[in-house]
Each structure stands twice: as structure tokens, then as C-alpha cells.
Amino acid sequence: MLSRFKENILLQVLTLVLFGPACQASSLGLTVHVVPLDNDGGKMVRAHFSAIAAAPCPSLAGLCAVGEDCLVHPTSLPFNGTKPGSGWCVRQWQKTVPSIYSANISVGPNADFYVSMNAGPSVRANSGRLNHPPVVGLLPPLRARVNCPHHFHLSVKDLDGDAIRCRFAQPSQGECLRCTQHSFIELDEEKCTLTFTGRAPAGQYFIYLMVEDLIPAPKISFYGNQPLSAVPVHLSLTVEESTTSCTDEPVAAGDTPEENSMLFVLPYQEVVFNVSFMSQAESVLEVAVVGPPELYRVGFKTVGPLALMTMAWIRSENNLTQILPICFAVNTQSLQSEPRCVWLYQREMRTLPAGTELKCENTEMVLSLPVSSLSNINLAELQLNSPTCPVTYNSTHLTARVSLDGCGTKRVHSGSELVYTNTLRSVRPYTKVSRQPSLILPLACRIPGVQATGPNYKISLPSETEMFGPLRIWIEVLMPGEGPMAEFTRTPKFRSLQLSPERSRREAESPSKIDTSTNSSSTNSTDNSSSTSGAVGSRITQLDLHVMSNCSIKRAEMIVSNCIESETEDFAESRPILRQGCTTPNTLEVITSQSSSKIYRMDLSKIEPKGLMMYIRCTVNLCISTLGSLKCPDLCTHSLDHRSVVGSVFTSSYTVDSAPISLVVTTAAPSTTSVVTTEQTIVPHDTTNTSSTSHAQEHASAVAAAVIFTTMSMFLQNVLFY
């Protein structure tokens, strides 16, 4: 077998090669999932290609020649991302090719790559069936940082249960072109794990991989065991300079599926799962995903360090591979989480027995099934999705009348068709163990001619104005004990939201004096407003940052994710006041009774600005919890309750800029403060920045009226599935 592999340019192993900074004609990733065709003994295979190309996204026109058995997968939901570089997108197609195949493939004018594979044919001695080559999940473009070691696990599956081995491709065997190994890349062949040692200069490198399957043998090593097939995998790795810690990468949280999880899918069944990630160092920009055609990604939202998204896939009629990987990772400005893959398994269904009939009527579907075909099936255990709808049977037939609006019937869209689905299955008590066979029978009524715009994921939700009213958010910077919130700042109660290893709260009396005699949640401080003002020309030592809103909804809560201060209006250089909802050592939150506004006491003696002026910029959301038992999320906690995020409705993210703030005492402060605000036009799901500027009169008391600078992010609302 090995000699035949060499003769046919065998791609025996998972091959990784990194060479030089990226050139324009290289792909950022590729996998080939191979399905042998039985009609000619496996000499021809259906190859399913997934390729990642750099933006702008190339066209696949011309990829399929006239007369070829070739199909390009158009999709209304393309896979794309913005990191690394200028962005990327995924192109997918399938083509019937010889089982032993090598070719140069061009995807658009700027993406060209070499593919070589050996998929048999090989008949398995244990089953008499054609061998199925292994399937590899295509990871999004990988990112790493200089001097930060990193592991990348390749998610691989084999339908035949064979052992899988990964190795570097060998150009001498025709497995790759211009591929050389680098000292900063290591490969565990049996675990299919890549290790980046960190000792590489910044740049983009290409990874060429081969994966092979082997008959399981009771040996310590695979070496000497001849491979049955080999398929290629290409990856890319972008190494970047970074000032963050090597341990700052985002991590999966909440109910994110575990690596290599398998989700079983029946015909016309909808599979839904959520992913969530925590990123303490930087806000998440995107969830990068590579998966099967028509995989829905909805409900992306970020609240402080937490990012969430929902994915869904409906199994309609398709000729895709039986197992389908979904691989994803989150990107921040300079960081990437560890990639993770989830697998969909399309269950094979047996041919229905003669005499089975399913009638689709206006309001119900009627099933008639011969009892003779259900030998050894306990008919009393059969139920529909809802047990309230009866299943009747006699000596000859089983009958069920399934309402399209009840009985647990679900509606899904498949192309232009509306499909009603239900399932007849054996349901046994949890305490009962039986060796009797069970039945799973999917039922579907397809209504043709319904031109659907997509699945029922995008339910019409109230607008931001309907939920929160006409909204204005602004900043006021005041001397302690001044302004409309003076009752809270004159004799304040503080709490510190500093990010300790345990992310626990500790209470402080003032920026310079901490009450260690009590463990209560808050402490009182004396009126220290007079201590913050001095002679004309002296520097101000304390200021109160008021982040205000005009929202009158009692249940509304303000969430301030980040605040920075700078000595220049363009914020070219800045220092944090709040980071991911947590205060810095120079800042304390003033406790108030108003949940829709926030106040923070800033100790300027510790911030030590060099100039005479200061500017502040904050990122703000308002939130209403839809669950009566929960409040909106508290970002600065060790264990963020993900239910509070999923069960809440958020406004758009607002970036609010202050007017210039004087840091020296000039003249006596006026008795009143004028606050200038501006109206904003909110367009959900529009990422275009809309800014409006106003300039408030500067007062000697360092009162700064705010300027609102509204940045539209994705409208953070729950997305409903049914």
C-alpha cells in the first residue's frame, strides 16, 4: 500500500509548513472533506472544499467548468472576519474528482493554492465498505504574539473510527510546494496539536497540513502502520507585536459547547447553541466562525468583558458530508481566544416500509404506519414532540393526527419552502433500562412556493425609544458636593470596583482614607469638598465624574464599561479611569439611589496629569432585565452571571466625550451649572459613527458640561428562536 501511495503523490500526513511573510497569492486556510462514490468503487470522490481568502472577497466564477459535476455554495450568510490584517472571507464549493488528485486551484485573482490528496479507493476488511478519509475542522485565521507560546489543537474526526495521525507535508512526495519547516513550530503527530514557541518575528506565515487515517492497532506508536488515505489542510498564522500579557487571551465561558462536542441532527431539525467568551484585557470585536453553508449567527452582543452569540443550523435536503465541523474563536484588537470546534452529525435514516403514508393537510399532518413494520417496538411508548397529542394504533396500523399549530410542531425555512416538523419517537421512563429497539421517525410537511426571507430568527422587538424613551446621555465633571447629585457626593458612600485576583468588591471611605474597622458594603465619609479647593491657581485634587442619563424607567440600569482620561482632545495618549466596568486605584464609585446614572470620585493627586486641562471619554449602555429575579450584569465580578446578560435588553453603546476640564482653581464657582446636551439619531445594527459636538462654557469650579459622541454598535437585543 505504501508503494502505491508514493506512486500517486500520496498526501500521507497532516503537514504544516510556515514560510516567509504572506505573499498575495496564498490562501489563509483550506480543507477538503472527501466522500467516496460507490457507483464506481471509489475511483471518484466528491470533494467538499472550504477556502479562506483575504479581503476583498473573491468571486468563484469560472471555478466550475461547463459539464463538470461541480457546485458552488452561494450563501446569504457568508463567513468573514476583520482580523487579522484587512480581513478575510470563506468560499465553499464541491466537485467530483479522482480519488488520487492534485491541482493548482485559483479562487479569484489573488488566491492561488496547491492541493494534493490520496483518498483510496480502499475497501475495509472489517465492513466491506469503502474507507472514509478523516474530516478536519477548518480553523479561522490564527493569531499569536511575539514571545508568547501558544497551542493550537486541530479538531479531527473519522467516520470509520480509525486512528488519526498528523504530520508535516513533504515536498519530496508532492504534498506541498515550497514548504519548509521552522524551528518555532512544533507538531505532536498523534494528538494533532501545533505549538508555536513564540520565537518568531512579527509577520504572516502559512501552514500546510496533511491528515491521514490508519487502522487501529495495539501498538504504542503509529509508525509502521500504513495509512489508508490522506487529505490536505492549509492554515495561516499571523504573529503580532503586543504589550499585553501572554495570559490575557479571551477564554470560553458559560454554556459554550466543549471542544469536539457532537450534536446529532435529524432531517429538518434545527440545532441551536450559544457561545460566550470573557475578555478582561480588551473588548471583543467579533466571533470568527467557519462552518457549513447557511449556518446562522445572530444576537452578537458585548457587555464589558463578556461577548455572546447564538448559532443555529437547519438540516434541509443536502449532499454535504455526514459530519460537519463548526469552528470559532473571538478576536479583540490584538488578542484571539483558543479556537474551538463543534461537530454536527447528520443521522442516517432507513427507508420507510411499504404502506407508510403522511398526508399534509391545511391544519394538520396525518401519519399512517403499518404495525407490521414496527416489530419489537413497544407501541405504548411512542410519543410526538408533545405527549398531549395522542398516538393511536390497532392490529394493522398506527395513526397520528399532528396539528401544525400544536403537538410540539416546529416551523423552519428551507430555501423558499416553509417546513413543519415533528418527531415520533420511543419515550421510556428514566429509571427503565431496556434492550428493546427504539424508534425515531422525523415527520415533515413541506409547503412549496412560500418565498421566505429567512428563518424566524429576527422577531420584531420594541425599538430603543419604545423601551427606554427618548434617550440622552452626558457627562458632568463637578467639584465634590456640587451639582444636582450633591446629596450623594457631599457625604458620600463609596465602593471600590477594583479588579483583584478574586474580582471581589472592597469598600473604601475615601481615596486617601480607608475604613478598616468595618466589613460593611459601604462607609460614610465626611464632607471633604472644602479640601479639594484651594487658592486661585492651585491644582484641584478631587473631582466627581457624573455619567448621566435622562431615562425615567425605574428598572433601567446604567452600565459604564470603560472611561479614559487624556490631556488632549484627540485622546492620542490616554489613561484608564474604568476598565471593563472596574475602577482603577485612583477612582471610587459613589453609591446613589439612581440606577440610571453613575458617579465616580477621581483622586487627581494620584492620577497626576501634567497639563492644566483634561478630557474624559466613557462607553455607556443602559439595560433593563427581562427576568424579575435578576438584575442587569455587574461587570466587575469574579463570576459574571451569564443569565443576566442573556435575559436583558441593552441600548446601543454610547461613546460620551466631556468638554475641556480645568485642573486648577481660578475664580469662585457659580452657584448653578448649565448642561449642554445634544440629540442623537439611533439606527439599530448600523456601525457607522454619528457624532455631534457642543461646547459648554468652562467654569472656574471645574464644571464641565458634556458633549455626546454617539457610536452605534450592534443593537443589543435578545434574538428569539422557534
Disulfide bonds with the S-S distance in Angstrom:
Cys57-Cys89 1.70
Cys64-Cys70 1.82
Cys148-Cys246 1.97
Cys166-Cys192 1.74
Cys176-Cys179 1.58
Cys327-Cys341 2.07
Cys360-Cys445 1.95
Cys389-Cys407 1.88
Cys563-Cys618 1.98
Cys582-Cys636 2.08
Cys623-Cys632 2.02
